[in-house]
């Protein structure tokens, strides 16, 4: 599953080297992250929060698990979750981050969608008509186009969320090293 998600560009990894001490970086990152458990409905009302923190999740001594907080009128849906571990070297901090842009609840969505379109296609093909059935094949291109959009749009939103979170984290990590 992991290899498939990497090929679909829904999982990405990056490593960044920063010139900062681990304790300083952790305290600065904690200032940007609102504590949350990142469950299925953890950020349902995140747009209503009065917190100015940009991320939600957890930051501990061994690593972090964060995602972007929802905001009002923001068209970017924050699907992606970043998990990272850091290792301190002599005068630098190495952060290895894995970003997962595929929420597991979408498995159920895609299974349901495939079942729905499969049943609809079978229903169209098996329906009997008086004109010999030639008119039922008009629905097949419509069904294929509609199915492509229904499966493709969430995929593109997940990819966009992953790319945006990766870009934002790289910038955020760099700016956290500056005083």
Secondary structure, 3 states (H helix, E strand, C coil): CHHHHHHCCCEEEEEEEECCCHHHHHHHHHCCEEECCCCCCCCCCHHHCCCCCCEEEEECCCEEEEEECCCCCCCCCCCCEEEEEEEECCCCEEEEEEEECCCCHHHHHHHHHHHHHHHHHHHHHHCCCCCCCHHHHHHHHHHHHHHHHHHHHHHHHHHHHHHHHHHHHHHHHHHHCCC
